[in-house]
Amino acid sequence: MFTALMGAGASLAASAEDDVKAAYSAWDAAFNKGDAGAVAALYSDDALFLPPTHDVIKGPAGVEKFVQGIIGMGTKDHKFEMIEAREEGNIVYAAAKWSATGKDSEGKDQTWGGVATHVFERQSDGSLKVKLNTFN
């Protein structure tokens, strides 16, 4: 019986990891197409987005405005690389490394990166929406 429980737990973890990887792929694809609206659609209505600027951004409209500003600065090639994901009930939380390219203050190409934390809420259709996103 213990082995059966471990197997079931492993399958839940794999599902959360697969779903987070899919969510990250959708985020990267939308950002790299320059579609801030599609990025914002991945966030819940009550989402909090906490960038390293120390701004507190609320909801998809705020996310769209912030992301559009980043895209407008020439940022591209965004990529999330999942570190770990876990699921508890309808909440999935994950940590990732991120990277992107852009221009420094002198207009020279520069690669940026850091880590990000996401809290997702599983929707009734099984998809994930971001409720909390912070990064450095």
Salt bridges, closest charged atoms under 4 A:
ASP19 OD2 - ARG122 NH1 2.75
ASP28 OD1 - HIS78 ND1 2.72
ASP46 OD2 - LYS131 NZ 2.76
GLU84 OE2 - ARG86 NH2 2.53
GLU87 OE2 - ARG122 NE 2.86
GLU106 OE1 - LYS108 NZ 3.59
ASP109 OD1 - LYS103 NZ 2.52
GLU121 OE1 - LYS131 NZ 3.75
